[in-house]
Each structure stands twice: as structure tokens, then as C-alpha cells.
Amino acid sequence: MSNGKQTKTTKKRPLPKGWRIALRICRSLIFPLLLIIGLYAGLRIGYVRFGGGDPSDVLQWETWKHMLDLVFAEN
């Protein structure tokens, strides 16, 4: 039941095995990478912008140990 229009059927060639493996690795790494970037951005914004701290202190253990001591200190 053709009404005079020709339809193009294009076949997709499958990707080579190396490309499929590379794409799978990229897909599996992008989500954790975005989580780490978001965590760092949140720490930096919260500590520097709202807390008034020095940007170089964001990733130092002493800074966060001090904050944990303040949060869990007993009265």
C-alpha cells in the first residue's frame, strides 16, 4: 500500500568494540565525577561565602575537625 512516497531506510553501523567500551567507561565515571564536583562546590560556597572563611582552608582536615568539635561538643 504505497502511496507514491519512498521511505529511506538507513542502517546504523554498530560502533566498534573499543568505542563501545570507551563510552561505557565515560558513562560510568561521569556521575561520580559530577557528585565530587558538586560536593566541592557546596563546601566552598558554604565555607567561604556563608561562613566567611579563607578559600584555601576548605580542604584542610584541621578546619573540618574544628567544625566537628564545635558541633559535637558537650556543654
C-alpha positions as CSV (number, residue, x, y, z in Angstrom):
1,M,0.0,0.0,0.0
2,S,2.4,2.5,-1.2
3,N,1.0,6.0,-1.8
4,G,3.9,7.0,-4.1
5,K,6.3,8.1,-1.4
6,Q,9.6,6.4,-1.0
7,T,10.9,6.0,2.5
8,K,14.6,5.9,3.2
9,T,15.8,3.2,5.4
10,T,19.2,3.9,6.8
11,K,21.0,1.2,8.7
12,K,23.2,2.4,11.5
13,R,26.5,0.7,11.6
14,P,27.3,-0.6,15.1
15,L,30.2,1.1,16.9
16,P,33.5,-0.7,17.1
17,K,34.0,-2.6,20.3
18,G,36.7,-0.2,21.5
19,W,34.3,2.8,21.2
20,R,31.5,0.9,23.0
21,I,33.9,0.2,25.9
22,A,35.1,3.8,26.0
23,L,31.6,5.1,26.0
24,R,30.6,2.7,28.8
25,I,33.5,3.8,30.9
26,C,32.7,7.5,30.3
27,R,29.1,7.0,31.3
28,S,30.0,5.2,34.5
29,L,32.6,7.9,35.5
30,I,30.5,11.0,34.8
31,F,28.0,10.6,37.6
32,P,30.6,10.2,40.4
33,L,32.7,13.0,38.9
34,L,29.7,15.3,38.9
35,L,29.0,14.3,42.6
36,I,32.5,15.1,43.6
37,I,32.4,18.5,41.8
38,G,29.1,19.3,43.4
39,L,30.4,18.4,46.8
40,Y,33.5,20.6,46.4
41,A,31.4,23.5,45.1
42,G,29.0,23.1,48.0
43,L,31.8,23.0,50.6
44,R,33.5,26.0,49.0
45,I,30.3,28.1,48.8
46,G,29.2,27.2,52.3
47,Y,32.5,27.8,53.9
48,V,33.7,30.8,52.0
49,R,30.5,32.6,51.1
50,F,28.4,32.0,54.1
51,G,31.0,31.2,56.7
52,G,33.4,33.9,55.8
53,G,36.4,31.5,55.8
54,D,39.5,31.5,53.7
55,P,39.2,29.6,50.4
56,S,42.5,27.7,50.9
57,D,41.1,26.3,54.2
58,V,38.2,24.4,52.5
59,L,40.0,21.1,52.1
60,Q,42.2,21.1,55.2
61,W,41.5,18.5,57.8
62,E,42.1,20.8,60.7
63,T,39.2,23.1,59.6
64,W,36.7,20.3,59.5
65,K,38.0,18.7,62.7
66,H,37.4,22.0,64.4
67,M,33.9,22.2,63.0
68,L,33.1,18.7,64.1
69,D,34.4,19.5,67.6
70,L,32.1,22.6,67.7
71,V,29.1,20.6,66.6
72,F,29.6,17.6,68.9
73,A,30.9,19.5,71.9
74,E,29.3,18.8,75.2
75,N,28.0,21.7,77.2
